[in-house]
Amino acid sequence: MSSKNNPEARGKVTELRKYNGKPVKPVLFIKRGVGRYIAAMFENGELVIDKITQLPIAYKNI
């Protein structure tokens, strides 16, 4: 039996997704009237905004 804290026993780390060739990471987006969901954010801290709705794009849609 191995320890549950053994890093080698953990699952494989998933690769960050890319939007327009730039890596994005998941962040929690909360806004009254819109709700809360996991949105995509560039590594420089800017949210990935949909041009039509002017809201952040969901990370799962990338």
N, CA, C and O atoms as a Maestro MAE file, in Angstrom:
{
 s_m_m2io_version
 :::
 2.0.0
}

f_m_ct {
 s_m_title
 :::
 protein
 m_atom[248] {
  # First column is atom index #
  i_m_mmod_type
  r_m_x_coord
  r_m_y_coord
  r_m_z_coord
  i_m_residue_number
  s_m_chain_name
  s_m_pdb_residue_name
  s_m_pdb_atom_name
  i_m_atomic_number
  :::
  1 25 0.851 -1.168 0.000 1 A "MET " " N  " 7
  2 3 0.000 0.000 0.000 1 A "MET " " CA " 6
  3 2 0.902 1.237 0.000 1 A "MET " " C  " 6
  4 15 1.892 1.302 0.728 1 A "MET " " O  " 8
  5 25 0.540 2.206 -0.825 2 A "SER " " N  " 7
  6 3 1.334 3.430 -0.877 2 A "SER " " CA " 6
  7 2 0.575 4.563 -0.195 2 A "SER " " C  " 6
  8 15 -0.628 4.480 0.054 2 A "SER " " O  " 8
  9 25 1.313 5.609 0.091 3 A "SER " " N  " 7
  10 3 0.730 6.768 0.753 3 A "SER " " CA " 6
  11 2 -0.149 7.548 -0.220 3 A "SER " " C  " 6
  12 15 0.157 7.622 -1.410 3 A "SER " " O  " 8
  13 25 -1.230 8.123 0.275 4 A "LYS " " N  " 7
  14 3 -2.088 8.938 -0.582 4 A "LYS " " CA " 6
  15 2 -1.431 10.274 -0.922 4 A "LYS " " C  " 6
  16 15 -1.878 10.974 -1.831 4 A "LYS " " O  " 8
  17 25 -0.379 10.625 -0.199 5 A "ASN " " N  " 7
  18 3 0.319 11.884 -0.448 5 A "ASN " " CA " 6
  19 2 1.513 11.725 -1.380 5 A "ASN " " C  " 6
  20 15 2.254 12.680 -1.613 5 A "ASN " " O  " 8
  21 25 1.700 10.536 -1.908 6 A "ASN " " N  " 7
  22 3 2.804 10.285 -2.819 6 A "ASN " " CA " 6
  23 2 2.512 10.967 -4.163 6 A "ASN " " C  " 6
  24 15 1.520 10.622 -4.805 6 A "ASN " " O  " 8
  25 25 3.343 11.926 -4.611 7 A "PRO " " N  " 7
  26 3 3.077 12.625 -5.876 7 A "PRO " " CA " 6
  27 2 3.052 11.701 -7.083 7 A "PRO " " C  " 6
  28 15 2.372 11.998 -8.066 7 A "PRO " " O  " 8
  29 25 3.771 10.595 -7.034 8 A "GLU " " N  " 7
  30 3 3.809 9.669 -8.154 8 A "GLU " " CA " 6
  31 2 2.505 8.885 -8.279 8 A "GLU " " C  " 6
  32 15 2.217 8.354 -9.352 8 A "GLU " " O  " 8
  33 25 1.712 8.797 -7.218 9 A "ALA " " N  " 7
  34 3 0.459 8.063 -7.239 9 A "ALA " " CA " 6
  35 2 -0.703 8.938 -7.715 9 A "ALA " " C  " 6
  36 15 -1.787 8.430 -8.002 9 A "ALA " " O  " 8
  37 25 -0.480 10.236 -7.797 10 A "ARG " " N  " 7
  38 3 -1.546 11.144 -8.245 10 A "ARG " " CA " 6
  39 2 -1.730 11.038 -9.747 10 A "ARG " " C  " 6
  40 15 -0.878 10.508 -10.460 10 A "ARG " " O  " 8
  41 25 -2.853 11.552 -10.210 11 A "GLY " " N  " 7
  42 3 -3.148 11.522 -11.637 11 A "GLY " " CA " 6
  43 2 -2.262 12.476 -12.414 11 A "GLY " " C  " 6
  44 15 -1.587 13.334 -11.845 11 A "GLY " " O  " 8
  45 25 -2.281 12.308 -13.713 12 A "LYS " " N  " 7
  46 3 -1.480 13.136 -14.595 12 A "LYS " " CA " 6
  47 2 -2.041 14.561 -14.621 12 A "LYS " " C  " 6
  48 15 -3.257 14.746 -14.656 12 A "LYS " " O  " 8
  49 25 -1.172 15.555 -14.603 13 A "VAL " " N  " 7
  50 3 -1.592 16.951 -14.650 13 A "VAL " " CA " 6
  51 2 -2.066 17.268 -16.058 13 A "VAL " " C  " 6
  52 15 -1.381 16.967 -17.035 13 A "VAL " " O  " 8
  53 25 -3.239 17.877 -16.157 14 A "THR " " N  " 7
  54 3 -3.773 18.204 -17.471 14 A "THR " " CA " 6
  55 2 -3.103 19.461 -18.008 14 A "THR " " C  " 6
  56 15 -2.674 20.329 -17.249 14 A "THR " " O  " 8
  57 25 -3.025 19.538 -19.307 15 A "GLU " " N  " 7
  58 3 -2.395 20.672 -19.970 15 A "GLU " " CA " 6
  59 2 -3.396 21.816 -20.074 15 A "GLU " " C  " 6
  60 15 -4.589 21.585 -20.271 15 A "GLU " " O  " 8
  61 25 -2.912 23.053 -19.941 16 A "LEU " " N  " 7
  62 3 -3.794 24.205 -20.069 16 A "LEU " " CA " 6
  63 2 -4.330 24.292 -21.489 16 A "LEU " " C  " 6
  64 15 -3.646 23.918 -22.442 16 A "LEU " " O  " 8
  65 25 -5.537 24.778 -21.628 17 A "ARG " " N  " 7
  66 3 -6.138 24.943 -22.948 17 A "ARG " " CA " 6
  67 2 -5.618 26.216 -23.589 17 A "ARG " " C  " 6
  68 15 -5.046 27.070 -22.913 17 A "ARG " " O  " 8
  69 25 -5.815 26.342 -24.892 18 A "LYS " " N  " 7
  70 3 -5.325 27.511 -25.616 18 A "LYS " " CA " 6
  71 2 -6.470 28.193 -26.341 18 A "LYS " " C  " 6
  72 15 -7.374 27.537 -26.860 18 A "LYS " " O  " 8
  73 25 -6.421 29.529 -26.371 19 A "TYR " " N  " 7
  74 3 -7.405 30.343 -27.080 19 A "TYR " " CA " 6
  75 2 -6.626 31.303 -27.968 19 A "TYR " " C  " 6
  76 15 -5.853 32.123 -27.473 19 A "TYR " " O  " 8
  77 25 -6.825 31.205 -29.255 20 A "ASN " " N  " 7
  78 3 -6.063 32.001 -30.237 20 A "ASN " " CA " 6
  79 2 -4.558 31.819 -30.065 20 A "ASN " " C  " 6
  80 15 -3.795 32.774 -30.215 20 A "ASN " " O  " 8
  81 25 -4.139 30.618 -29.757 21 A "GLY " " N  " 7
  82 3 -2.725 30.309 -29.632 21 A "GLY " " CA " 6
  83 2 -2.100 30.700 -28.305 21 A "GLY " " C  " 6
  84 15 -0.911 30.454 -28.103 21 A "GLY " " O  " 8
  85 25 -2.855 31.298 -27.395 22 A "LYS " " N  " 7
  86 3 -2.330 31.700 -26.090 22 A "LYS " " CA " 6
  87 2 -2.907 30.778 -25.015 22 A "LYS " " C  " 6
  88 15 -4.098 30.469 -25.045 22 A "LYS " " O  " 8
  89 25 -2.079 30.339 -24.071 23 A "PRO " " N  " 7
  90 3 -2.600 29.474 -23.004 23 A "PRO " " CA " 6
  91 2 -3.526 30.250 -22.075 23 A "PRO " " C  " 6
  92 15 -3.265 31.407 -21.746 23 A "PRO " " O  " 8
  93 25 -4.607 29.603 -21.657 24 A "VAL " " N  " 7
  94 3 -5.556 30.189 -20.715 24 A "VAL " " CA " 6
  95 2 -5.705 29.261 -19.522 24 A "VAL " " C  " 6
  96 15 -5.514 28.050 -19.636 24 A "VAL " " O  " 8
  97 25 -6.046 29.834 -18.379 25 A "LYS " " N  " 7
  98 3 -6.247 29.028 -17.185 25 A "LYS " " CA " 6
  99 2 -7.648 29.263 -16.645 25 A "LYS " " C  " 6
  100 15 -8.243 30.308 -16.912 25 A "LYS " " O  " 8
  101 25 -8.185 28.315 -15.893 26 A "PRO " " N  " 7
  102 3 -9.539 28.450 -15.370 26 A "PRO " " CA " 6
  103 2 -9.582 29.330 -14.123 26 A "PRO " " C  " 6
  104 15 -8.714 29.235 -13.255 26 A "PRO " " O  " 8
  105 25 -10.608 30.194 -14.043 27 A "VAL " " N  " 7
  106 3 -10.850 31.019 -12.865 27 A "VAL " " CA " 6
  107 2 -12.350 31.043 -12.598 27 A "VAL " " C  " 6
  108 15 -13.154 30.832 -13.506 27 A "VAL " " O  " 8
  109 25 -12.720 31.301 -11.354 28 A "LEU " " N  " 7
  110 3 -14.134 31.380 -11.000 28 A "LEU " " CA " 6
  111 2 -14.630 32.789 -11.284 28 A "LEU " " C  " 6
  112 15 -14.079 33.764 -10.773 28 A "LEU " " O  " 8
  113 25 -15.681 32.893 -12.107 29 A "PHE " " N  " 7
  114 3 -16.284 34.180 -12.453 29 A "PHE " " CA " 6
  115 2 -17.632 34.274 -11.763 29 A "PHE " " C  " 6
  116 15 -18.464 33.377 -11.898 29 A "PHE " " O  " 8
  117 25 -17.856 35.362 -11.016 30 A "ILE " " N  " 7
  118 3 -19.112 35.562 -10.302 30 A "ILE " " CA " 6
  119 2 -19.630 36.952 -10.643 30 A "ILE " " C  " 6
  120 15 -18.908 37.938 -10.495 30 A "ILE " " O  " 8
  121 25 -20.886 37.036 -11.101 31 A "LYS " " N  " 7
  122 3 -21.509 38.319 -11.381 31 A "LYS " " CA " 6
  123 2 -23.002 38.205 -11.106 31 A "LYS " " C  " 6
  124 15 -23.660 37.265 -11.553 31 A "LYS " " O  " 8
  125 25 -23.516 39.160 -10.378 32 A "ARG " " N  " 7
  126 3 -24.938 39.176 -10.048 32 A "ARG " " CA " 6
  127 2 -25.753 39.298 -11.333 32 A "ARG " " C  " 6
  128 15 -25.442 40.126 -12.189 32 A "ARG " " O  " 8
  129 25 -26.776 38.490 -11.468 33 A "GLY " " N  " 7
  130 3 -27.612 38.494 -12.650 33 A "GLY " " CA " 6
  131 2 -27.127 37.547 -13.740 33 A "GLY " " C  " 6
  132 15 -27.899 37.169 -14.622 33 A "GLY " " O  " 8
  133 25 -25.861 37.163 -13.685 34 A "VAL " " N  " 7
  134 3 -25.290 36.247 -14.677 34 A "VAL " " CA " 6
  135 2 -25.080 34.881 -14.057 34 A "VAL " " C  " 6
  136 15 -25.359 33.860 -14.684 34 A "VAL " " O  " 8
  137 25 -24.590 34.859 -12.833 35 A "GLY " " N  " 7
  138 3 -24.324 33.613 -12.138 35 A "GLY " " CA " 6
  139 2 -22.839 33.439 -11.877 35 A "GLY " " C  " 6
  140 15 -22.069 34.399 -11.904 35 A "GLY " " O  " 8
  141 25 -22.458 32.213 -11.629 36 A "ARG " " N  " 7
  142 3 -21.055 31.894 -11.379 36 A "ARG " " CA " 6
  143 2 -20.674 30.671 -12.190 36 A "ARG " " C  " 6
  144 15 -21.409 29.686 -12.250 36 A "ARG " " O  " 8
  145 25 -19.517 30.757 -12.810 37 A "TYR " " N  " 7
  146 3 -19.027 29.652 -13.608 37 A "TYR " " CA " 6
  147 2 -17.514 29.779 -13.751 37 A "TYR " " C  " 6
  148 15 -16.929 30.813 -13.426 37 A "TYR " " O  " 8
  149 25 -16.902 28.723 -14.236 38 A "ILE " " N  " 7
  150 3 -15.457 28.719 -14.462 38 A "ILE " " CA " 6
  151 2 -15.215 29.371 -15.819 38 A "ILE " " C  " 6
  152 15 -15.665 28.874 -16.851 38 A "ILE " " O  " 8
  153 25 -14.499 30.486 -15.800 39 A "ALA " " N  " 7
  154 3 -14.202 31.238 -17.020 39 A "ALA " " CA " 6
  155 2 -12.733 31.070 -17.374 39 A "ALA " " C  " 6
  156 15 -11.940 30.564 -16.580 39 A "ALA " " O  " 8
  157 25 -12.386 31.504 -18.581 40 A "ALA " " N  " 7
  158 3 -11.001 31.422 -19.053 40 A "ALA " " CA " 6
  159 2 -10.312 32.760 -18.848 40 A "ALA " " C  " 6
  160 15 -10.907 33.815 -19.068 40 A "ALA " " O  " 8
  161 25 -9.035 32.710 -18.417 41 A "MET " " N  " 7
  162 3 -8.253 33.911 -18.207 41 A "MET " " CA " 6
  163 2 -6.864 33.703 -18.796 41 A "MET " " C  " 6
  164 15 -6.250 32.653 -18.607 41 A "MET " " O  " 8
  165 25 -6.374 34.716 -19.514 42 A "PHE " " N  " 7
  166 3 -5.014 34.652 -20.033 42 A "PHE " " CA " 6
  167 2 -4.023 34.707 -18.880 42 A "PHE " " C  " 6
  168 15 -4.382 35.087 -17.766 42 A "PHE " " O  " 8
  169 25 -2.785 34.331 -19.144 43 A "GLU " " N  " 7
  170 3 -1.777 34.305 -18.091 43 A "GLU " " CA " 6
  171 2 -1.419 35.696 -17.579 43 A "GLU " " C  " 6
  172 15 -0.864 35.823 -16.487 43 A "GLU " " O  " 8
  173 25 -1.730 36.755 -18.358 44 A "ASN " " N  " 7
  174 3 -1.420 38.105 -17.905 44 A "ASN " " CA " 6
  175 2 -2.522 38.677 -17.002 44 A "ASN " " C  " 6
  176 15 -2.378 39.792 -16.499 44 A "ASN " " O  " 8
  177 25 -3.619 37.939 -16.787 45 A "GLY " " N  " 7
  178 3 -4.666 38.357 -15.876 45 A "GLY " " CA " 6
  179 2 -5.920 38.872 -16.554 45 A "GLY " " C  " 6
  180 15 -6.884 39.199 -15.862 45 A "GLY " " O  " 8
  181 25 -5.951 38.959 -17.874 46 A "GLU " " N  " 7
  182 3 -7.137 39.430 -18.587 46 A "GLU " " CA " 6
  183 2 -8.082 38.266 -18.854 46 A "GLU " " C  " 6
  184 15 -7.652 37.175 -19.231 46 A "GLU " " O  " 8
  185 25 -9.379 38.512 -18.653 47 A "LEU " " N  " 7
  186 3 -10.378 37.501 -18.962 47 A "LEU " " CA " 6
  187 2 -10.566 37.404 -20.468 47 A "LEU " " C  " 6
  188 15 -10.406 38.391 -21.186 47 A "LEU " " O  " 8
  189 25 -10.901 36.223 -20.939 48 A "VAL " " N  " 7
  190 3 -11.199 36.013 -22.358 48 A "VAL " " CA " 6
  191 2 -12.657 36.408 -22.558 48 A "VAL " " C  " 6
  192 15 -13.558 35.709 -22.095 48 A "VAL " " O  " 8
  193 25 -12.895 37.528 -23.246 49 A "ILE " " N  " 7
  194 3 -14.230 38.099 -23.393 49 A "ILE " " CA " 6
  195 2 -14.829 37.730 -24.741 49 A "ILE " " C  " 6
  196 15 -14.162 37.803 -25.773 49 A "ILE " " O  " 8
  197 25 -16.129 37.324 -24.717 50 A "ASP " " N  " 7
  198 3 -16.881 37.070 -25.939 50 A "ASP " " CA " 6
  199 2 -17.306 38.415 -26.521 50 A "ASP " " C  " 6
  200 15 -17.853 39.255 -25.806 50 A "ASP " " O  " 8
  201 25 -17.059 38.624 -27.814 51 A "LYS " " N  " 7
  202 3 -17.340 39.916 -28.439 51 A "LYS " " CA " 6
  203 2 -18.833 40.203 -28.533 51 A "LYS " " C  " 6
  204 15 -19.227 41.369 -28.552 51 A "LYS " " O  " 8
  205 25 -19.663 39.188 -28.593 52 A "ILE " " N  " 7
  206 3 -21.102 39.393 -28.744 52 A "ILE " " CA " 6
  207 2 -21.765 39.699 -27.393 52 A "ILE " " C  " 6
  208 15 -22.477 40.695 -27.268 52 A "ILE " " O  " 8
  209 25 -21.537 38.857 -26.396 53 A "THR " " N  " 7
  210 3 -22.207 39.007 -25.101 53 A "THR " " CA " 6
  211 2 -21.450 39.909 -24.137 53 A "THR " " C  " 6
  212 15 -22.016 40.334 -23.130 53 A "THR " " O  " 8
  213 25 -20.192 40.209 -24.416 54 A "GLN " " N  " 7
  214 3 -19.336 41.009 -23.542 54 A "GLN " " CA " 6
  215 2 -19.140 40.368 -22.175 54 A "GLN " " C  " 6
  216 15 -18.883 41.061 -21.191 54 A "GLN " " O  " 8
  217 25 -19.264 39.018 -22.111 55 A "LEU " " N  " 7
  218 3 -19.033 38.263 -20.891 55 A "LEU " " CA " 6
  219 2 -17.854 37.326 -21.112 55 A "LEU " " C  " 6
  220 15 -17.551 36.975 -22.252 55 A "LEU " " O  " 8
  221 25 -17.187 36.918 -20.039 56 A "PRO " " N  " 7
  222 3 -16.095 35.960 -20.168 56 A "PRO " " CA " 6
  223 2 -16.577 34.628 -20.753 56 A "PRO " " C  " 6
  224 15 -17.692 34.182 -20.481 56 A "PRO " " O  " 8
  225 25 -15.733 34.018 -21.541 57 A "ILE " " N  " 7
  226 3 -16.044 32.723 -22.160 57 A "ILE " " CA " 6
  227 2 -15.807 31.623 -21.114 57 A "ILE " " C  " 6
  228 15 -14.821 31.648 -20.377 57 A "ILE " " O  " 8
  229 25 -16.725 30.671 -21.070 58 A "ALA " " N  " 7
  230 3 -16.576 29.543 -20.153 58 A "ALA " " CA " 6
  231 2 -15.364 28.707 -20.553 58 A "ALA " " C  " 6
  232 15 -15.119 28.476 -21.737 58 A "ALA " " O  " 8
  233 25 -14.612 28.258 -19.551 59 A "TYR " " N  " 7
  234 3 -13.403 27.468 -19.796 59 A "TYR " " CA " 6
  235 2 -13.735 26.169 -20.526 59 A "TYR " " C  " 6
  236 15 -12.944 25.713 -21.351 59 A "TYR " " O  " 8
  237 25 -14.882 25.567 -20.242 60 A "LYS " " N  " 7
  238 3 -15.245 24.300 -20.874 60 A "LYS " " CA " 6
  239 2 -15.573 24.464 -22.349 60 A "LYS " " C  " 6
  240 15 -15.573 23.478 -23.085 60 A "LYS " " O  " 8
  241 25 -15.856 25.694 -22.807 61 A "ASN " " N  " 7
  242 3 -16.187 25.939 -24.210 61 A "ASN " " CA " 6
  243 2 -14.958 26.194 -25.065 61 A "ASN " " C  " 6
  244 15 -15.077 26.379 -26.276 61 A "ASN " " O  " 8
  245 25 -13.803 26.206 -24.466 62 A "ILE " " N  " 7
  246 3 -12.567 26.444 -25.223 62 A "ILE " " CA " 6
  247 2 -11.951 25.122 -25.626 62 A "ILE " " C  " 6
  248 15 -10.903 25.100 -26.272 62 A "ILE " " O  " 8
  :::
 }
 m_bond[247] {
  # First column is bond index #
  i_m_from
  i_m_to
  i_m_order
  :::
  1 1 2 1
  2 2 3 1
  3 3 4 2
  4 3 5 1
  5 5 6 1
  6 6 7 1
  7 7 8 2
  8 7 9 1
  9 9 10 1
  10 10 11 1
  11 11 12 2
  12 11 13 1
  13 13 14 1
  14 14 15 1
  15 15 16 2
  16 15 17 1
  17 17 18 1
  18 18 19 1
  19 19 20 2
  20 19 21 1
  21 21 22 1
  22 22 23 1
  23 23 24 2
  24 23 25 1
  25 25 26 1
  26 26 27 1
  27 27 28 2
  28 27 29 1
  29 29 30 1
  30 30 31 1
  31 31 32 2
  32 31 33 1
  33 33 34 1
  34 34 35 1
  35 35 36 2
  36 35 37 1
  37 37 38 1
  38 38 39 1
  39 39 40 2
  40 39 41 1
  41 41 42 1
  42 42 43 1
  43 43 44 2
  44 43 45 1
  45 45 46 1
  46 46 47 1
  47 47 48 2
  48 47 49 1
  49 49 50 1
  50 50 51 1
  51 51 52 2
  52 51 53 1
  53 53 54 1
  54 54 55 1
  55 55 56 2
  56 55 57 1
  57 57 58 1
  58 58 59 1
  59 59 60 2
  60 59 61 1
  61 61 62 1
  62 62 63 1
  63 63 64 2
  64 63 65 1
  65 65 66 1
  66 66 67 1
  67 67 68 2
  68 67 69 1
  69 69 70 1
  70 70 71 1
  71 71 72 2
  72 71 73 1
  73 73 74 1
  74 74 75 1
  75 75 76 2
  76 75 77 1
  77 77 78 1
  78 78 79 1
  79 79 80 2
  80 79 81 1
  81 81 82 1
  82 82 83 1
  83 83 84 2
  84 83 85 1
  85 85 86 1
  86 86 87 1
  87 87 88 2
  88 87 89 1
  89 89 90 1
  90 90 91 1
  91 91 92 2
  92 91 93 1
  93 93 94 1
  94 94 95 1
  95 95 96 2
  96 95 97 1
  97 97 98 1
  98 98 99 1
  99 99 100 2
  100 99 101 1
  101 101 102 1
  102 102 103 1
  103 103 104 2
  104 103 105 1
  105 105 106 1
  106 106 107 1
  107 107 108 2
  108 107 109 1
  109 109 110 1
  110 110 111 1
  111 111 112 2
  112 111 113 1
  113 113 114 1
  114 114 115 1
  115 115 116 2
  116 115 117 1
  117 117 118 1
  118 118 119 1
  119 119 120 2
  120 119 121 1
  121 121 122 1
  122 122 123 1
  123 123 124 2
  124 123 125 1
  125 125 126 1
  126 126 127 1
  127 127 128 2
  128 127 129 1
  129 129 130 1
  130 130 131 1
  131 131 132 2
  132 131 133 1
  133 133 134 1
  134 134 135 1
  135 135 136 2
  136 135 137 1
  137 137 138 1
  138 138 139 1
  139 139 140 2
  140 139 141 1
  141 141 142 1
  142 142 143 1
  143 143 144 2
  144 143 145 1
  145 145 146 1
  146 146 147 1
  147 147 148 2
  148 147 149 1
  149 149 150 1
  150 150 151 1
  151 151 152 2
  152 151 153 1
  153 153 154 1
  154 154 155 1
  155 155 156 2
  156 155 157 1
  157 157 158 1
  158 158 159 1
  159 159 160 2
  160 159 161 1
  161 161 162 1
  162 162 163 1
  163 163 164 2
  164 163 165 1
  165 165 166 1
  166 166 167 1
  167 167 168 2
  168 167 169 1
  169 169 170 1
  170 170 171 1
  171 171 172 2
  172 171 173 1
  173 173 174 1
  174 174 175 1
  175 175 176 2
  176 175 177 1
  177 177 178 1
  178 178 179 1
  179 179 180 2
  180 179 181 1
  181 181 182 1
  182 182 183 1
  183 183 184 2
  184 183 185 1
  185 185 186 1
  186 186 187 1
  187 187 188 2
  188 187 189 1
  189 189 190 1
  190 190 191 1
  191 191 192 2
  192 191 193 1
  193 193 194 1
  194 194 195 1
  195 195 196 2
  196 195 197 1
  197 197 198 1
  198 198 199 1
  199 199 200 2
  200 199 201 1
  201 201 202 1
  202 202 203 1
  203 203 204 2
  204 203 205 1
  205 205 206 1
  206 206 207 1
  207 207 208 2
  208 207 209 1
  209 209 210 1
  210 210 211 1
  211 211 212 2
  212 211 213 1
  213 213 214 1
  214 214 215 1
  215 215 216 2
  216 215 217 1
  217 217 218 1
  218 218 219 1
  219 219 220 2
  220 219 221 1
  221 221 222 1
  222 222 223 1
  223 223 224 2
  224 223 225 1
  225 225 226 1
  226 226 227 1
  227 227 228 2
  228 227 229 1
  229 229 230 1
  230 230 231 1
  231 231 232 2
  232 231 233 1
  233 233 234 1
  234 234 235 1
  235 235 236 2
  236 235 237 1
  237 237 238 1
  238 238 239 1
  239 239 240 2
  240 239 241 1
  241 241 242 1
  242 242 243 1
  243 243 244 2
  244 243 245 1
  245 245 246 1
  246 246 247 1
  247 247 248 2
  :::
 }
}
